[in-house]
Amino acid sequence: MKMSLKLLFCCATLGFCVDTMAQNVGSVGIKENLDLPVDAVGENITEEDAPEVVIFYGQQLEGDGFFYAVDRSGSMSDRGELARAKQEISRNIQEFSDRTEFGIVFFDSGVLRYPSTGRPIEATAGMKSAALSWIAAVGGGSGSCCQQGLLASLQFANFSSSQRKVVCYVGDGGGTGPCGGTGGESGYLNQTLQRIAQQNYQRVTINTIGVMMSGRGMQETFLRNLARANGGTYKRIN
């Protein structure tokens, strides 16, 4: 009888120990799972910031780097197109967030840049205010050497750290005045397409806005080809 009671006690004790060990093991397992971060499985994914969205001559543009090349020849000034281009750019600048980079080029037979270093700036409140004052002071010029204007705006884009870069051209598509090159205006415009293709090694989007295009078939073809070759769009403003 004593032997049976002793055996029963040992079995009960052994069962308690085994049950306790199982609970401890289970607790450890639960604790290990809780210690794991939520995203422990798989790679961390960094989401890109949403691009800026601005309206330029009625077109919606998306990017985080915007660079402008605007014809300031006498005809642009005389017919009010220069004033409108300045207005469109100024509105864009006011809409930029401070993570946007930008640069501005006005061209005639020469080039005016903002900033003059040829390197883009961030759209902080101070930089935007200074740019707006500079734009307001730009007047008309003489000649229309679009090649150097486009190359200057592309230089801004190539120096930019932005991920989505957009160049916007505004003008009549001409290449007149002391612009250099051979073959007259046609040769100059063809040469411009070739130079842009060489320098646009970052595949920057180039959009073109054609103004005063009536009777300017060669110039309009140039603007269409320029946009098409660089992933952009052409828009004619009547």
N, C-alpha and C positions, 0 to 999 in steps of 0.2 A: 504493500500500500504506500509506504514511504517512497519506494522506488518510482512508482507511477506519478506521485505528486511532484517529485523532483524532475522527472522527465517532462511533465506538462509545463512546469515553470520555465525550464530551459527553452522549450519550443516557443512559448509565448515571448520570452525575452529575445530570441533570435528573430522572430517575426517583426517585433518592434524595431529592431536595429535595421533590418532590411528595408522596412517601410520608411524609416528616417533617412537612410542613404538614398533611396529613390527620390524622396522629396528634395533633398539637397542637390542631387544631380539635376532634377527638373528646374530647381531655382536658378542654378548656375546657367543652364541653357537659356532661360528666359532673360536673365540679366545680360548675357552676351548679346542677344538679339536687340534688346533695348538700347544697348550702347552703340549700335550701328547707326551712322547718320542716315537720314531719309534717302539721300541720293548716293548711297554707297555703291549701288550697283550701276554700272555703266559709266560713261565719261561725262565730265562736266561740260555743258554746252553754253557758250557765251552768246547771248543774243545781241545782234547789231542794233544800234540806235536807229530809229525810224528816220528816213530822210526828211529834209526840209521840203515843203511844198509851196511854191510861189507861182504867181500868175504874171507872165511876161507877154505883152501884146496879145492877151486873150488866151494864151497857151499855158497849160499847167506843166510846170517843170519840177522835177524831183532831184534832189542832190544835197550834198553838204559842202560843196565847193562851187561857187558861181563866178565866172569870169567873162567880162564883156569887151567886145571890140566894136566900136561905133564910128562910122564915117562922119566927120565934121566938115566936109567940103562945103564950098560956097552954096551949091544947090541945096544941100541938106539944111543949111542955115536959113537960106532965103525962103524956103517953102514950109518952114515950121517943123520939119521932121527932126531936126537936131533937138529942138525944145521938147518934143514928145519923147524921144529916146531918153533924154535926161530925166524926164518925169517918170518913165517906166522903171529905170534903174533905181532912182531914188526911192520909189515905193518898195521895190524888192529889198533894198538895204534896210529900210525901216522894219520889214517883216522878219529879217534874219534873227535867229537865236544866236547866243554868244559862242556856240560850238561850230558855227559856219565860217568858212574861209572865203575871201573874195578878193578880186582885183579888177581894175577898170582901165581900159585903153580907149582913147580917142585918137583917130588918125586922120591926117590929110596928106600933105607931102612929107610930113614927119609924124612923130608919135608922142603923145602925152600919156604918162602912166600914173596911176595911183594904186599903191605907193610908188614913188620914183625908183625904189630899189629893184623893182621887178619881182619882188617876192610877196606872196599873199599875206593878208592880215586876218586876224580873227575879228568877228563882228561884235566886239565889246561896245558898250555905250559910247565911250570916248572915240573909238575908231570910226564908228558909224557917223557920229556927229561931224568929225573932221572930213570924212569922205563926202558927205552931203554938201558941205561948204565948198569943197574943191569942185564938185560937179557943177554947182551953181555958177561958178566963175568961168567955166569953159565956154569959149565962143567959137564962131565959125572960122574956117581956115581956107586953104587953097590947095587944090589937087586931091587925089583920092588913091593913095597907095595902100590898097587893102592887104597886100602880102605882109608888109612889115607890121601892120596892125594885128593881123591874125596870129603871126608868129609871136608877137609880144604877149598876147592873151594866152597863147598856148604855153609860153614860158611860165607865166603865173601858175597855170594848172600843173605843169610838170614839177614845179617846186612845192606844190601843195601836198599836205599829208592827208587830205580828204580821201574818202573811199569812193564817192560818187561825184565825179567832176563834170561840170557842164560849161561849155563856152557858147556864148550867144553873140552872133554877128548881126549888126543892123546897118543897112546901107543900100545903095542902088546897084551893087555888084560890079561897079566899074573899077578900072585900073588906069587912071589918067594922071597926067602931070609928069614930073621928073621921077618916074618910078623905076627906071632902069629896065633891063631885059631887052630881048630882041623879038621881032615879029609883031610889033605894035601891041595894041591892047589885048588882042586874042592870044598872042604869044605870052604876054605877061600873066594873063589869067590861067593859062595852062601850066605855066611854070609855078604859079602859086599853088595849084592843086598838088603838084609834085613835091614842093617844099613842105607843105602841110603833112602829106603822107609820110615823109621822111622824119619829121619832127614829132608826130603824134604817136610815139612809141608806147605811150601809156593807154592808148585807145580811149582818149577823152571824147565824150560826146560833143559834137559841134552842131548847134542849131542855127539856121539862117533866117533872118527876117528881111524880105525884099520890099523896099519902098520906092515909089515913083518909077515903077517898072514898065509903064506903057511904052511900047516900041523898043524895049531893051531885051530882045530875044537872046543875044549872046550872053549878056550879063545874068539874065535869069537862069539860063542853062548852067552857068558857072555856079550860081548859088545852090541850085538843085543838086548838082554833082558834088559840091563841097559837103552838103549835109548828108547825102546818101553814102558817100565814101567814109564818113566818120560817125555813122550810127545815129545821126540826128534827123531833124525834120526841117522842111522848108515851108515858110508861110509868106504869102504875098499880101501886102497891105495896100488896098486901093485908096 
